[in-house]
Amino acid sequence: MKRSITIRDVAKQADVSVATVSRVISGKSVVADRTRDRVNAVMERLSFEPSRLGQALALNRHDAFALVLPGLGGPLFAGILDGFENTLAGTGITFHVLVAQNEERFPVQLADLATRVDGMCVFGAYTGDSLISTIAQRMPIVRIAGSPDPATHSINVDNFEAACEITNHLIETHGVRKLLFLGEAAQSPDLQLRYQGFQRALSDAGIDNRDVIFPCSLTQASGLKAASIILRWPDRPEAIVCATDEVAVGTMMACTEAGVSVPRDIKVTGYDDIELASLITPALTTVDQPFHEIGARAAQILLRHTRKAAQAEKPENHQLAIEVIVRHSCGC
């Protein structure tokens, strides 16, 4: 069996040290032009393929990041993934995606992934939150829509104010007094803040804000099923404030099936401003979220803080602007 060519073989034939070959391979250290050309010529002649594992061991760097998401479906995660990937294009950094769908296996998966990357971006809150804080002691971690943590960087949007604003619009502009929040607030800190903003708007308007939520998963099918039940209530709400656009689209489908007119008989709002929100009839009043920018910012933070000069800096905390998009489903 033919022996594999190693970095030591390249160094010997190029008459340089192994460290010099590593520097040429990484392309991130200064090497004299003549030396670099000689090493590259030897590697080409020997058909040498650098080992990523070997480079990681030699340089104590993986040139890889991780993106941890609770799922891959829907425009939110697709947008974050797109922004993250586009920002890393051309940097030489690869990335792994961990879909955290099994709570029991997640801590093991996360700990294993942490041995193969230089930084992580983690969306949401998990049972392994204490482990995330521990990992953050040795590498930068960016939290998106997660619980506050002084050890990690963070990117968030003002979910509380946005939910408050869209609910106030229904109350003040359209005179609605019977409102219901449709979604599962306990699923994430983001959703909790949206529900709290909804409750605050009711309270400020002198409306009872107790028992004003109907839990459902954040899918179109769940919105359809939940709204079908709500529409049969003898004292149904005048407006349904949905936790996401997908829930809102399902709600509007249920209204169509039940012969209930939106917005004449009931008003509906969403959250996220997915592409479908402006295409359905009536067009959906919602909150615009900068999915792509969130992913891009996360990658930029990791790129900055994996450099030695930035590792001692304080964590960055970003709160991105979001906007209520008023369309026809609320009665405008």
C-alpha contacts under 8 A as a table, 3 or more apart, distances in Angstrom:
res1	aa1	res2	aa2	distance
5	I	9	D	6.32
5	I	10	V	7.80
5	I	46	L	7.21
5	I	48	F	6.11
6	T	9	D	5.27
6	T	10	V	6.73
6	T	48	F	7.31
7	I	10	V	5.09
7	I	11	A	6.22
7	I	18	V	6.57
7	I	21	V	7.11
7	I	48	F	7.93
7	I	50	P	7.49
8	R	11	A	5.00
8	R	12	K	6.09
8	R	18	V	6.00
9	D	12	K	5.20
9	D	13	Q	6.28
10	V	13	Q	5.37
10	V	14	A	5.99
10	V	21	V	7.41
10	V	39	V	7.14
10	V	42	V	6.25
10	V	43	M	6.25
10	V	46	L	7.74
10	V	48	F	7.83
11	A	14	A	5.18
11	A	15	D	5.78
11	A	16	V	5.03
11	A	17	S	5.51
11	A	18	V	5.36
11	A	20	T	7.80
11	A	21	V	6.22
11	A	39	V	7.56
12	K	15	D	5.03
12	K	16	V	6.50
12	K	17	S	7.60
13	Q	16	V	7.92
13	Q	42	V	6.94
14	A	38	R	6.27
14	A	39	V	5.62
14	A	42	V	6.31
16	V	20	T	6.34
16	V	21	V	7.28
17	S	20	T	5.20
17	S	21	V	6.66
18	V	21	V	5.16
18	V	22	S	6.28
19	A	22	S	5.00
19	A	23	R	6.24
20	T	23	R	5.03
20	T	24	V	6.30
20	T	31	V	7.58
21	V	24	V	5.08
21	V	25	I	6.18
21	V	39	V	6.63
22	S	25	I	5.08
22	S	26	S	6.13
22	S	55	Q	6.95
22	S	58	A	7.44
22	S	59	L	7.83
23	R	26	S	5.20
23	R	27	G	6.12
23	R	28	K	6.77
23	R	29	S	5.54
23	R	30	V	7.60
23	R	31	V	7.21
24	V	27	G	5.22
24	V	28	K	7.78
24	V	29	S	7.29
24	V	31	V	6.85
24	V	36	R	6.05
24	V	39	V	7.39
24	V	40	N	7.80
25	I	50	P	7.38
26	S	29	S	7.23
26	S	55	Q	7.93
27	G	30	V	7.91
31	V	35	T	6.73
31	V	36	R	6.09
32	A	35	T	5.28
32	A	36	R	6.10
33	D	36	R	5.11
33	D	37	D	6.08
34	R	37	D	5.19
34	R	38	R	6.18
35	T	38	R	5.09
35	T	39	V	6.22
36	R	39	V	5.20
36	R	40	N	6.12
37	D	40	N	5.13
37	D	41	A	6.06
38	R	41	A	5.13
38	R	42	V	6.34
39	V	42	V	5.19
39	V	43	M	6.21
40	N	43	M	5.08
40	N	44	E	6.16
41	A	44	E	5.17
41	A	45	R	6.15
42	V	45	R	5.05
42	V	46	L	6.05
43	M	46	L	5.21
43	M	47	S	5.80
43	M	48	F	4.93
43	M	49	E	7.77
44	E	47	S	4.95
44	E	48	F	6.45
45	R	48	F	7.81
50	P	54	G	7.57
50	P	55	Q	7.45
51	S	54	G	5.02
51	S	55	Q	6.17
52	R	55	Q	5.03
52	R	56	A	6.07
52	R	62	H	7.47
53	L	56	A	5.07
53	L	57	L	6.25
53	L	62	H	7.75
54	G	57	L	5.16
54	G	58	A	6.08
55	Q	58	A	5.05
55	Q	59	L	5.83
55	Q	60	N	7.75
55	Q	61	R	7.49
55	Q	62	H	7.50
56	A	59	L	5.33
56	A	60	N	5.16
56	A	61	R	4.75
56	A	62	H	4.78
56	A	63	D	7.80
57	L	60	N	5.18
57	L	61	R	7.16
58	A	61	R	7.96
61	R	117	V	7.81
61	R	118	D	6.59
62	H	116	R	6.39
62	H	117	V	5.56
62	H	118	D	6.08
63	D	92	G	6.99
63	D	93	I	4.92
63	D	94	T	6.49
63	D	117	V	7.01
63	D	118	D	6.60
64	A	93	I	5.16
64	A	94	T	4.66
64	A	95	F	5.04
64	A	96	H	7.41
64	A	116	R	7.36
64	A	117	V	4.86
64	A	118	D	5.88
64	A	119	G	7.43
65	F	93	I	7.14
65	F	94	T	6.42
65	F	95	F	4.53
65	F	96	H	6.36
65	F	117	V	5.05
65	F	118	D	5.67
65	F	119	G	5.02
65	F	120	M	5.60
65	F	121	C	7.84
65	F	302	L	7.98
66	A	95	F	5.26
66	A	96	H	4.69
66	A	97	V	5.79
66	A	98	L	7.26
66	A	113	L	7.57
66	A	117	V	6.48
66	A	119	G	6.45
66	A	120	M	4.62
66	A	121	C	6.15
67	L	95	F	7.10
67	L	96	H	6.19
67	L	97	V	4.83
67	L	98	L	6.29
67	L	120	M	5.92
67	L	121	C	4.85
67	L	122	V	6.05
67	L	123	F	7.93
68	V	97	V	5.85
68	V	98	L	4.78
68	V	99	V	6.04
68	V	100	A	6.85
68	V	120	M	7.41
68	V	121	C	6.11
68	V	122	V	4.66
68	V	123	F	6.04
69	L	72	L	7.12
69	L	77	F	7.39
69	L	97	V	7.42
69	L	98	L	6.30
69	L	99	V	5.09
69	L	100	A	6.08
69	L	122	V	6.49
69	L	123	F	5.32
69	L	124	G	7.55
70	P	99	V	5.43
70	P	100	A	4.88
70	P	101	Q	6.04
70	P	123	F	7.13
70	P	124	G	7.46
71	G	77	F	7.20
71	G	99	V	5.49
71	G	100	A	6.95
71	G	101	Q	7.06
72	L	77	F	5.64
72	L	78	A	6.63
72	L	99	V	7.29
73	G	77	F	6.63
73	G	78	A	7.14
74	G	77	F	6.18
74	G	78	A	6.47
75	P	78	A	4.99
75	P	79	G	5.80
75	P	274	I	6.45
76	L	79	G	5.30
76	L	80	I	6.33
76	L	272	D	7.67
76	L	291	F	5.86
77	F	80	I	5.08
77	F	81	L	5.98
77	F	291	F	7.69
78	A	81	L	5.14
78	A	82	D	6.08
79	G	82	D	5.07
79	G	83	G	6.20
79	G	291	F	4.84
79	G	292	H	4.74
79	G	295	G	7.21
80	I	83	G	5.23
80	I	84	F	6.08
80	I	291	F	5.19
80	I	292	H	5.10
80	I	293	E	7.44
80	I	294	I	6.06
80	I	295	G	4.11
80	I	296	A	7.39
81	L	84	F	5.13
81	L	85	E	6.03
81	L	292	H	7.64
81	L	295	G	6.16
82	D	85	E	5.22
82	D	86	N	6.01
82	D	292	H	6.31
82	D	295	G	7.04
83	G	86	N	5.29
83	G	87	T	6.19
83	G	291	F	7.57
83	G	292	H	4.37
83	G	293	E	6.13
83	G	294	I	7.10
83	G	295	G	4.43
83	G	296	A	4.39
84	F	87	T	5.44
84	F	88	L	6.51
84	F	292	H	7.63
84	F	295	G	4.37
84	F	296	A	4.75
84	F	297	R	7.73
84	F	298	A	6.86
84	F	299	A	5.39
85	E	88	L	5.28
85	E	89	A	6.26
85	E	296	A	7.81
86	N	89	A	5.19
86	N	296	A	7.35
87	T	296	A	5.58
87	T	299	A	6.32
87	T	300	Q	7.08
88	L	91	T	5.47
88	L	92	G	7.50
88	L	93	I	6.17
88	L	94	T	7.47
88	L	299	A	6.78
89	A	92	G	7.31
89	A	93	I	7.65
90	G	93	I	7.81
95	F	117	V	7.99
98	L	110	L	7.97
100	A	103	E	7.14
100	A	106	F	6.00
101	Q	106	F	7.60
102	N	105	R	5.48
102	N	106	F	5.86
103	E	106	F	5.18
103	E	107	P	7.68
103	E	126	Y	7.75
103	E	127	T	6.75
104	E	107	P	7.11
105	R	108	V	5.53
105	R	109	Q	6.15
106	F	109	Q	5.02
106	F	110	L	5.92
106	F	128	G	7.10
107	P	110	L	5.12
107	P	111	A	6.06
107	P	127	T	7.91
107	P	128	G	5.51
107	P	131	L	7.18
108	V	111	A	5.21
108	V	112	D	6.16
109	Q	112	D	5.22
109	Q	113	L	6.13
110	L	113	L	5.08
110	L	114	A	6.16
111	A	114	A	5.16
111	A	115	T	6.94
111	A	131	L	7.84
112	D	115	T	5.56
112	D	116	R	7.32
113	L	116	R	5.40
113	L	117	V	6.70
114	A	117	V	5.66
114	A	118	D	7.70
114	A	119	G	7.91
114	A	135	I	7.21
117	V	120	M	7.48
118	D	139	M	6.12
118	D	140	P	7.51
118	D	306	T	6.80
119	G	139	M	5.41
119	G	140	P	5.00
119	G	141	I	5.74
119	G	302	L	6.16
119	G	306	T	7.10
120	M	139	M	7.83
120	M	140	P	6.56
120	M	141	I	4.72
120	M	142	V	6.26
120	M	302	L	7.42
121	C	141	I	5.63
121	C	142	V	4.58
121	C	143	R	5.91
121	C	144	I	7.33
121	C	298	A	6.51
121	C	299	A	7.75
121	C	302	L	8.00
122	V	141	I	7.20
122	V	142	V	6.14
122	V	143	R	4.94
122	V	144	I	6.10
122	V	146	G	7.94
123	F	143	R	5.90
123	F	144	I	4.62
123	F	145	A	6.02
123	F	146	G	6.48
124	G	143	R	7.23
124	G	144	I	6.05
124	G	145	A	4.99
124	G	146	G	4.40
124	G	147	S	7.64
124	G	188	S	6.37
124	G	189	P	7.35
125	A	129	D	6.61
125	A	145	A	7.63
125	A	146	G	5.08
125	A	147	S	6.47
125	A	188	S	6.56
125	A	189	P	7.42
126	Y	129	D	5.43
127	T	130	S	7.87
128	G	131	L	5.17
128	G	132	I	6.38
129	D	132	I	4.98
129	D	133	S	6.45
130	S	133	S	5.17
130	S	134	T	6.38
131	L	134	T	4.97
131	L	135	I	6.18
132	I	135	I	5.14
132	I	136	A	6.17
132	I	141	I	7.95
133	S	136	A	5.03
133	S	137	Q	6.92
133	S	149	D	7.49
133	S	151	A	6.22
133	S	152	T	7.18
134	T	137	Q	5.55
134	T	138	R	7.85
135	I	138	R	5.79
135	I	139	M	6.48
135	I	141	I	8.00
136	A	139	M	5.12
136	A	140	P	5.63
136	A	141	I	5.65
136	A	151	A	6.14
136	A	152	T	6.24
137	Q	140	P	7.76
137	Q	151	A	7.10
139	M	306	T	7.47
140	P	152	T	6.82
140	P	153	H	7.46
140	P	302	L	6.40
140	P	305	H	6.31
140	P	306	T	6.83
140	P	311	Q	7.83
141	I	152	T	5.34
141	I	153	H	6.07
141	I	302	L	7.35
142	V	152	T	5.90
142	V	153	H	4.52
142	V	154	S	5.25
142	V	155	I	7.26
142	V	298	A	6.19
142	V	301	I	7.44
142	V	302	L	7.32
143	R	146	G	5.64
143	R	152	T	6.70
143	R	153	H	6.02
143	R	154	S	4.60
143	R	155	I	6.30
144	I	154	S	5.84
144	I	155	I	4.99
144	I	156	N	5.96
144	I	294	I	7.93
145	A	154	S	7.85
145	A	155	I	6.84
145	A	156	N	5.49
145	A	157	V	7.87
145	A	188	S	7.72
145	A	189	P	6.50
145	A	190	D	5.86
146	G	154	S	7.83
146	G	188	S	7.68
146	G	189	P	6.28
146	G	190	D	7.76
147	S	189	P	6.62
148	P	154	S	7.74
149	D	152	T	5.71
149	D	153	H	7.93
150	P	153	H	7.78
150	P	315	P	7.32
151	A	315	P	7.01
152	T	315	P	5.93
152	T	316	E	7.97
153	H	301	I	7.95
153	H	315	P	4.75
153	H	316	E	4.91
153	H	317	N	5.70
154	S	315	P	7.81
154	S	316	E	6.43
154	S	317	N	4.78
154	S	318	H	6.12
155	I	294	I	6.96
155	I	297	R	7.85
155	I	298	A	7.31
155	I	317	N	6.05
155	I	318	H	4.73
155	I	319	Q	5.80
155	I	320	L	7.37
156	N	318	H	6.27
156	N	319	Q	4.77
156	N	320	L	6.27
157	V	289	Q	7.94
157	V	319	Q	5.07
157	V	320	L	4.97
157	V	321	A	6.38
157	V	322	I	6.70
158	D	161	E	5.69
158	D	162	A	6.31
158	D	319	Q	6.88
158	D	320	L	7.39
158	D	321	A	7.25
158	D	322	I	7.15
159	N	162	A	5.20
159	N	163	A	6.07
159	N	190	D	6.29
159	N	191	L	7.79
159	N	193	L	5.66
159	N	194	R	5.24
159	N	197	G	7.45
160	F	163	A	5.43
160	F	164	C	6.13
160	F	193	L	4.79
160	F	194	R	5.05
160	F	195	Y	7.61
160	F	196	Q	6.42
160	F	197	G	4.35
160	F	198	F	7.72
161	E	164	C	4.93
161	E	165	E	5.98
161	E	197	G	6.06
162	A	165	E	5.06
162	A	166	I	6.26
162	A	194	R	7.50
162	A	197	G	7.39
162	A	287	V	6.96
162	A	322	I	7.27
162	A	323	E	7.19
162	A	324	V	6.72
163	A	166	I	5.33
163	A	167	T	6.12
163	A	194	R	5.13
163	A	195	Y	7.24
163	A	197	G	5.01
163	A	198	F	5.43
164	C	167	T	5.25
164	C	168	N	6.03
164	C	194	R	7.68
164	C	197	G	4.36
164	C	198	F	5.09
164	C	199	Q	7.75
164	C	200	R	6.57
164	C	201	A	5.20
165	E	168	N	5.05
165	E	169	H	6.20
165	E	201	A	7.63
165	E	324	V	7.45
166	I	169	H	5.09
166	I	170	L	6.67
166	I	269	T	7.87
166	I	286	T	7.65
166	I	287	V	7.84
166	I	324	V	6.52
167	T	170	L	5.24
167	T	171	I	6.41
167	T	198	F	5.95
167	T	201	A	6.15
167	T	202	L	7.71
167	T	241	V	7.30
168	N	171	I	5.01
168	N	172	E	5.73
168	N	173	T	7.79
168	N	201	A	5.76
168	N	202	L	7.85
169	H	172	E	5.37
169	H	173	T	5.30
169	H	174	H	7.11
170	L	173	T	5.72
170	L	174	H	5.16
170	L	175	G	6.59
170	L	176	V	5.79
170	L	239	A	7.70
170	L	330	C	6.91
171	I	174	H	5.74
171	I	175	G	4.82
171	I	176	V	4.69
171	I	177	R	6.36
171	I	205	A	7.69
172	E	175	G	5.51
172	E	176	V	7.55
174	H	330	C	7.99
174	H	331	G	7.17
176	V	179	L	7.15
176	V	238	E	6.30
176	V	239	A	6.97
177	R	207	I	7.00
177	R	238	E	7.19
178	K	237	P	4.99
178	K	238	E	5.28
178	K	239	A	6.65
179	L	212	V	7.10
179	L	237	P	5.33
179	L	238	E	5.96
179	L	239	A	4.91
179	L	240	I	5.84
179	L	241	V	7.20
180	L	212	V	5.08
180	L	213	I	5.68
180	L	214	F	7.15
180	L	237	P	6.26
180	L	239	A	6.49
180	L	240	I	4.95
180	L	241	V	6.08
181	F	195	Y	7.05
181	F	198	F	7.47
181	F	212	V	6.09
181	F	213	I	4.59
181	F	214	F	6.25
181	F	240	I	5.93
181	F	241	V	4.83
181	F	242	C	5.83
181	F	243	A	7.15
182	L	213	I	5.89
182	L	214	F	5.07
182	L	215	P	6.07
182	L	216	C	6.67
182	L	223	G	7.76
182	L	240	I	6.62
182	L	241	V	6.11
182	L	242	C	4.73
182	L	243	A	6.02
182	L	247	V	7.63
183	G	213	I	7.31
183	G	214	F	6.36
183	G	215	P	4.79
183	G	216	C	4.73
183	G	217	S	6.20
183	G	218	L	6.40
183	G	242	C	6.30
183	G	243	A	5.10
183	G	244	T	7.75
183	G	247	V	7.48
184	E	187	Q	5.82
184	E	191	L	7.26
184	E	214	F	7.62
184	E	215	P	4.56
184	E	216	C	5.28
184	E	217	S	6.05
184	E	218	L	7.36
184	E	243	A	7.74
185	A	188	S	6.76
185	A	189	P	7.98
185	A	191	L	4.79
185	A	192	Q	4.68
185	A	194	R	7.78
185	A	195	Y	6.29
185	A	215	P	7.42
186	A	189	P	7.46
186	A	191	L	6.94
186	A	192	Q	6.12
187	Q	191	L	6.67
187	Q	192	Q	7.70
188	S	191	L	5.35
188	S	192	Q	6.35
189	P	192	Q	5.01
189	P	193	L	6.26
190	D	193	L	5.27
190	D	194	R	6.36
191	L	194	R	4.96
191	L	195	Y	6.21
191	L	243	A	6.85
192	Q	195	Y	5.24
192	Q	196	Q	6.13
193	L	196	Q	4.93
193	L	197	G	6.04
194	R	197	G	5.14
194	R	198	F	6.23
194	R	243	A	7.22
195	Y	198	F	4.96
195	Y	199	Q	6.17
195	Y	243	A	7.93
196	Q	199	Q	4.99
196	Q	200	R	6.09
197	G	200	R	5.03
197	G	201	A	6.33
198	F	201	A	5.34
198	F	202	L	6.51
199	Q	202	L	5.14
199	Q	203	S	6.15
199	Q	209	N	5.39
200	R	203	S	5.01
200	R	204	D	6.05
200	R	209	N	7.86
201	A	204	D	5.16
201	A	205	A	6.25
202	L	205	A	5.16
202	L	206	G	6.31
202	L	207	I	4.88
202	L	208	D	6.66
202	L	209	N	5.76
203	S	206	G	5.07
203	S	207	I	5.42
203	S	208	D	6.46
203	S	209	N	6.09
204	D	207	I	7.48
209	N	212	V	5.96
214	F	226	A	7.78
216	C	222	S	5.99
216	C	223	G	6.85
216	C	226	A	6.61
217	S	222	S	5.63
217	S	223	G	7.49
218	L	222	S	6.70
218	L	223	G	7.27
218	L	243	A	7.32
218	L	244	T	6.58
218	L	246	E	6.75
218	L	247	V	5.77
219	T	222	S	5.19
219	T	223	G	6.22
219	T	246	E	5.42
219	T	247	V	5.44
219	T	250	G	7.68
220	Q	223	G	5.08
220	Q	224	L	6.18
220	Q	246	E	4.63
220	Q	247	V	4.85
220	Q	248	A	7.34
220	Q	249	V	6.10
220	Q	250	G	4.39
220	Q	251	T	7.76
221	A	224	L	5.10
221	A	225	K	6.24
221	A	247	V	7.63
221	A	250	G	5.96
222	S	225	K	5.10
222	S	226	A	5.99
222	S	247	V	6.76
222	S	250	G	7.07
223	G	226	A	5.21
223	G	227	A	5.87
223	G	246	E	7.31
223	G	247	V	4.25
223	G	248	A	6.50
223	G	249	V	7.31
223	G	250	G	4.43
223	G	251	T	5.11
224	L	227	A	5.34
224	L	228	S	6.08
224	L	247	V	7.31
224	L	249	V	7.78
224	L	250	G	4.02
224	L	251	T	4.94
224	L	252	M	7.59
224	L	253	M	6.29
224	L	254	A	5.17
225	K	228	S	5.24
225	K	229	I	6.72
225	K	250	G	7.71
225	K	254	A	7.49
226	A	229	I	5.36
226	A	230	I	6.40
226	A	251	T	7.62
227	A	230	I	4.86
227	A	231	L	5.95
227	A	250	G	7.60
227	A	251	T	5.16
227	A	254	A	5.98
227	A	255	C	7.61
228	S	231	L	5.40
228	S	232	R	6.80
228	S	251	T	7.62
228	S	254	A	5.38
228	S	255	C	7.48
228	S	258	A	7.62
229	I	232	R	5.50
229	I	233	W	7.08
230	I	233	W	5.43
230	I	236	R	6.38
231	L	236	R	6.09
231	L	255	C	7.49
231	L	258	A	7.63
232	R	236	R	7.30
233	W	236	R	5.03
237	P	240	I	6.81
237	P	266	I	7.34
238	E	265	D	7.24
238	E	266	I	5.01
238	E	267	K	6.32
239	A	266	I	5.34
239	A	267	K	4.38
239	A	268	V	5.70
239	A	330	C	8.00
240	I	266	I	7.52
240	I	267	K	6.25
240	I	268	V	4.98
240	I	269	T	6.59
241	V	248	A	7.94
241	V	268	V	6.00
241	V	269	T	5.07
241	V	270	G	6.41
242	C	245	D	6.97
242	C	247	V	6.04
242	C	248	A	5.43
242	C	268	V	7.26
242	C	269	T	5.84
242	C	270	G	4.89
242	C	271	Y	6.86
243	A	247	V	6.80
243	A	248	A	7.78
243	A	270	G	6.29
243	A	271	Y	5.96
244	T	247	V	5.37
244	T	248	A	6.38
244	T	270	G	5.13
244	T	271	Y	4.35
244	T	272	D	6.12
245	D	248	A	4.78
245	D	249	V	6.07
245	D	269	T	7.74
245	D	270	G	4.36
245	D	271	Y	5.02
245	D	272	D	5.95
245	D	273	D	6.62
245	D	274	I	6.71
245	D	277	A	6.86
245	D	286	T	7.23
246	E	249	V	5.14
246	E	250	G	6.34
246	E	270	G	7.72
247	V	250	G	5.16
247	V	251	T	6.17
247	V	270	G	7.36
248	A	251	T	4.88
248	A	252	M	6.21
248	A	268	V	6.73
248	A	269	T	6.43
248	A	270	G	5.22
249	V	252	M	5.13
249	V	253	M	6.25
249	V	277	A	7.82
250	G	253	M	5.05
250	G	254	A	6.31
251	T	254	A	5.11
251	T	255	C	6.34
251	T	268	V	7.79
252	M	255	C	4.92
252	M	256	T	6.28
252	M	262	V	7.23
252	M	268	V	7.45
253	M	256	T	5.11
253	M	257	E	6.29
254	A	257	E	5.09
254	A	258	A	6.14
255	C	258	A	5.08
255	C	259	G	6.03
255	C	260	V	4.78
255	C	261	S	6.61
255	C	262	V	7.23
256	T	259	G	5.15
256	T	260	V	5.96
256	T	261	S	6.99
257	E	260	V	7.68
260	V	265	D	6.04
260	V	266	I	7.32
261	S	264	R	5.37
261	S	265	D	5.03
261	S	266	I	6.60
262	V	265	D	5.91
262	V	266	I	5.37
262	V	267	K	5.72
262	V	268	V	7.10
262	V	282	P	7.10
262	V	329	S	6.01
262	V	330	C	7.86
262	V	331	G	7.96
263	P	266	I	5.12
263	P	267	K	4.50
263	P	268	V	6.99
263	P	282	P	7.86
263	P	328	H	7.23
263	P	329	S	5.16
263	P	330	C	5.75
263	P	331	G	5.15
264	R	267	K	7.11
264	R	331	G	7.05
267	K	329	S	5.90
267	K	330	C	4.79
267	K	331	G	6.64
268	V	284	L	7.46
268	V	285	T	7.42
268	V	329	S	5.57
268	V	330	C	5.65
269	T	284	L	6.27
269	T	285	T	5.05
269	T	286	T	5.51
269	T	329	S	6.65
269	T	330	C	6.36
270	G	273	D	7.54
270	G	284	L	6.78
270	G	285	T	6.28
270	G	286	T	4.48
270	G	287	V	6.85
271	Y	286	T	4.79
271	Y	287	V	4.67
271	Y	288	D	6.97
271	Y	289	Q	7.98
272	D	286	T	6.58
272	D	287	V	5.29
272	D	288	D	5.08
272	D	289	Q	5.12
273	D	276	L	7.86
273	D	277	A	5.78
273	D	278	S	7.78
273	D	286	T	5.76
273	D	287	V	5.75
273	D	288	D	4.74
273	D	289	Q	6.64
273	D	325	I	7.81
274	I	277	A	5.51
274	I	278	S	7.91
275	E	278	S	6.26
275	E	279	L	7.10
276	L	279	L	5.00
276	L	280	I	6.14
277	A	280	I	6.02
277	A	283	A	5.98
277	A	284	L	5.03
277	A	285	T	7.73
277	A	286	T	7.72
278	S	283	A	4.93
278	S	284	L	6.12
279	L	283	A	6.13
280	I	283	A	5.18
280	I	284	L	7.17
281	T	284	L	7.76
282	P	327	R	7.96
282	P	328	H	5.64
282	P	329	S	5.40
283	A	327	R	5.68
283	A	328	H	5.45
283	A	329	S	5.87
284	L	326	V	7.68
284	L	327	R	5.61
284	L	328	H	6.31
284	L	329	S	5.04
284	L	330	C	7.59
285	T	324	V	7.64
285	T	325	I	5.63
285	T	326	V	4.65
285	T	327	R	4.53
285	T	328	H	6.47
285	T	329	S	5.70
285	T	330	C	6.10
286	T	324	V	5.90
286	T	325	I	5.24
286	T	326	V	6.62
286	T	327	R	7.81
287	V	322	I	6.92
287	V	323	E	5.61
287	V	324	V	4.35
287	V	325	I	5.61
288	D	322	I	5.72
288	D	323	E	5.28
288	D	324	V	6.23
288	D	325	I	6.57
289	Q	322	I	5.70
289	Q	323	E	7.51
290	P	293	E	5.34
290	P	294	I	6.23
290	P	320	L	7.85
290	P	322	I	7.20
291	F	294	I	5.24
291	F	295	G	6.60
292	H	295	G	5.36
292	H	296	A	6.20
293	E	296	A	4.92
293	E	297	R	5.92
294	I	297	R	5.26
294	I	298	A	6.25
295	G	298	A	5.19
295	G	299	A	6.41
296	A	299	A	5.27
296	A	300	Q	6.22
297	R	300	Q	5.00
297	R	301	I	6.19
298	A	301	I	5.27
298	A	302	L	6.43
299	A	302	L	5.18
299	A	303	L	6.18
300	Q	303	L	5.09
300	Q	304	R	6.24
301	I	304	R	5.16
301	I	305	H	6.14
301	I	316	E	7.74
302	L	305	H	5.21
302	L	306	T	5.99
303	L	306	T	5.64
303	L	307	R	7.09
304	R	307	R	5.90
304	R	310	A	6.43
305	H	308	K	7.32
305	H	309	A	7.92
305	H	310	A	5.00
305	H	311	Q	5.18
305	H	313	E	7.99
306	T	310	A	7.08
306	T	311	Q	6.38
307	R	310	A	5.57
307	R	311	Q	6.37
308	K	311	Q	5.25
308	K	312	A	7.86
309	A	312	A	7.20
310	A	313	E	5.40
326	V	330	C	7.63
326	V	332	C	7.23
327	R	330	C	6.82
327	R	331	G	7.84
327	R	332	C	6.15
328	H	331	G	5.26
328	H	332	C	4.88
329	S	332	C	7.23
